[in-house]
């Protein structure tokens, strides 16, 4: 005998409830996508074009008389994506930065970043 209060059909979600659940998931996914795009638009990489990236990569690899800094591929990508603006940022990007690079090398990375990757500073009003 079934206990009173338990109704067999109430345990399965109805089609309308499933649809509402999917609508809620889609709305949440849209919101996450919107926030991610807003975040990415504020990052240095958002202002870069193919030519800037290619030019910076060329210099990071030591082309056209530049010093080959022997950055690993993943470190080059991080430099391009994050466009470091100070030595602390360079140290955060590059493994064993102190043992691999001199202060002059770090300054060279910062000069390349500023010349090829960073957005121009907009005066605050």
C-alpha positions in Angstrom: 0.0 0.0 0.0 1.3 3.5 -0.9 1.7 6.0 1.8 -0.8 8.8 1.7 0.8 12.0 0.5 3.1 10.4 -2.1 1.8 10.9 -5.6 3.6 9.0 -8.3 3.2 11.6 -11.1 4.5 14.5 -9.0 8.1 13.1 -9.0 8.7 13.6 -12.7 9.3 17.2 -14.0 6.7 18.2 -16.5 7.7 19.4 -20.0 6.9 23.0 -19.0 9.3 22.8 -15.9 12.0 21.3 -18.1 11.6 24.1 -20.6 11.7 26.7 -17.8 14.9 25.1 -16.5 16.5 25.2 -20.0 15.4 28.8 -20.4 17.0 29.7 -17.1 20.2 28.0 -18.1 20.3 29.8 -21.4 19.7 33.1 -19.7 22.5 32.4 -17.3 24.8 31.3 -20.1 24.0 34.6 -22.0 24.8 36.6 -18.9 28.1 34.8 -18.4 29.0 35.3 -22.1 28.2 39.0 -21.8 30.4 39.4 -18.7 33.2 37.5 -20.4 33.1 39.7 -23.5 33.0 42.8 -21.4 36.0 41.6 -19.5 38.0 40.6 -22.6 37.2 44.0 -24.2 39.0 45.7 -21.4 42.1 43.6 -21.8 45.2 44.8 -23.7 44.7 42.1 -26.4 41.4 43.6 -27.4 43.1 46.6 -29.0 45.7 44.6 -30.9 45.6 43.7 -34.6 47.4 41.1 -36.5 50.2 43.4 -37.7 51.0 44.5 -34.1 51.2 41.0 -32.9 53.3 39.8 -35.8 55.7 42.8 -35.3 56.0 42.1 -31.6 56.6 38.4 -32.2 59.3 39.2 -34.7 61.1 41.3 -32.1 60.6 38.8 -29.3 62.2 36.1 -31.5 65.2 38.4 -32.2 64.5 39.4 -35.8 65.7 42.6 -37.4 68.6 43.0 -35.1 66.7 42.7 -31.9 68.1 40.6 -29.1 66.6 37.1 -29.1 65.4 36.9 -25.5 64.8 33.1 -25.8 61.3 33.3 -24.5 59.3 30.1 -24.5 56.3 30.0 -26.9 53.8 30.2 -24.0 55.7 33.2 -22.5 55.5 35.0 -25.9 51.8 34.4 -25.9 51.4 35.8 -22.4 53.4 38.9 -23.3 51.1 39.4 -26.3 47.9 38.8 -24.3 48.8 40.8 -21.2 51.0 43.5 -22.7 53.0 44.0 -19.5 53.6 47.6 -18.5 56.0 47.1 -15.5 58.7 44.7 -14.3 56.4 43.0 -11.8 54.0 42.0 -14.7 57.0 40.6 -16.6 58.1 38.6 -13.6 54.6 37.2 -13.3 54.6 36.1 -16.9 58.1 34.6 -17.2 59.2 31.5 -15.3 62.5 32.0 -13.4 62.7 35.5 -14.7 65.4 36.6 -12.2 67.8 33.8 -13.2 67.1 33.9 -17.0 66.9 37.6 -17.7 68.8 40.8 -16.7 67.2 44.0 -15.8 68.1 45.2 -19.3 66.3 42.3 -20.9 63.2 43.0 -18.8 63.3 46.6 -20.0 63.6 45.4 -23.6 60.4 43.3 -23.1 58.6 46.4 -21.6 59.7 48.6 -24.5 58.4 46.0 -27.0 55.2 45.8 -25.2 54.7 49.5 -25.1 55.7 50.0 -28.7 53.6 47.2 -30.2 50.9 46.1 -27.8 49.6 48.6 -25.3 46.7 50.9 -25.8 47.5 54.5 -25.8 46.9 56.2 -22.4 43.7 58.2 -22.4 43.8 61.2 -20.1 41.3 61.0 -17.3 38.9 63.9 -17.1 
